[in-house]
Amino acid sequence: MDDKKPFSRETLNEIFKISPHKPDRVISRECGWLEFKESFGWNSLPKYMKTFAAFANVKGGYIVFGIANSPHILKGLKGNNLLSFEELQPERLSQTLNDHFSPEIEWDIQQHELDENIYGILCIHESKHKPVICCQDSGKDLKEGDIYYRYRGRSERIKYPELRSILEINRNHEQQVWMRHVANIARIGVRDAGVFDLKTGQVTGSGGAFLIDESLLSQLSFIKEGEFTEVKGKPALKLIGSLKSVDGINSSVIKKQIVKTKGIRISDIVLCFLNQEDVLEPQEYIKQICFETSANLPFYYYVHKAGISHDATVEMLNAVVSRSNAKTKLIKRIVEQTTQRLKPASDDNIKSKEKLEYVRQLIDNSVDLSISGKNLEYCLQAVRLLSADDILKHSPYLCELLKTCFNKHYASAKGPVADNMRRAICWIDEALFKEPKKPTPSKHKLLRRRA
């Protein structure tokens, strides 16, 4: 889990991994870092806190509200459940966690929209000081002195092997810290070294002691190890950043806020293009293709909306972290400027005649909307036989036709039909928004320029 970007697009895609056959549910499973809850309510807070502690004692994790347990149907939070989550007071939750666990558990909160449903997400970070221990009872779920651990899809009391592993890691870490301290003392010299207590602000050494006002402790930032300077044999402490006087210090509390994001799926990428909708962040639609199973989705429209060059688009995509092959294939589409247009078949067989008949119907705006199966496949291939001028001339009709076909057939379409549908949409996108390829100067012209 990335602590810097707990709600990255890659993570959200991993959580909301939609079933290709049942778009109303996710195929993600509850595991060592993920738990689903159908609803949210303060009455279940002890159960949530138990999971908080279990995640914190492992590698961190996510609790997602609005997804049913079994099967994992995408329901979203509604009514009082949604209101309860939206009115959640982070300060109150943090205080409740601090009352029941030590050391402190770090967490973040997010509200995610997907297909007009709202989901609540709580991200629990891995604790830097394990184990997190329960210090106060709460109903049947929390018992003072218990340590909770995440085992696959369950939060339970820790077992001996896992507790021993945590204690071993702590011991090794303590040894490393001591070795660093001893090495620093040896480098500086026992007589010149001092000990700074970060909690009390007291600095003690062989030459005496002094205090730093505790109100300044949280504002001090020290130079890196090995970079202390000495003047006339006396160590100098360098403070980085601006400091205020004791009277002028105002302790500010960082408040957590619910961040709202919108999920993007194939249907959003396709329909926003076919409807020619204005989207707030067109770059995010391009990035999302990197996480899909196919790179054959419209993107030139979003490049046009973002007002960025092809080179800038490639640079942006290279920075996306994705394990899907779609990223590589999408970059290849841009760099090589491949096209989804089909060349007319040279043979005069029945299939070719069928496709040419659909070309005629497309130009006449007369395709039967009830077509399906092989006829739909031929019609989609016929779209790719149209010239760029034909598409420009008939784009309103073609976009409406493909939108109807997509809404009616894509979710249940077999491989060849779905593939041809994506490619037909891509050709419309190319014909309308792809910038003309710049001609490569001939060798003769290059020589003449150099001369």
ABEGO torsion letter per residue (X at the ends): XBAABAABAAAAAAABBBBAABAABBABBBBAABBBBABBBAAAAAAAAAAAAAAAABAEEBBBBGBBAOBBBBAEBBEAAAAAAAABBAAAAAAAAAAABOBBBBBBBBBBBBGGBBBBBBBBBBBABOBBBBABBBEAABBBGBBBBBBEABBBBBBAAAAAAAAAAAAAAAAAAAAAAAAAAAAAEAAABBBBBAAAGBBBBAAEBBBBBAAAAAABBBBBBGABBBBGGBBBBBBBEBBBBAAABBBBBBBBBBBBBBBBBAAAAAAAAAAGBBBABAAAAAAAAAABABABBBAAAAAAAAGBBAAAAAAAAAABBBABAAAAAAAAAAAAGBBABBBBBABBBAAAAAAAAAAAAAAAGABBAABBEAAAAAAAAAAAABBAAAAAAAAAAAAAAAAAAAAAAAAABBAAAAAAAAAAAAAAAAAAABBBBBBBBBAAAAAAAAX
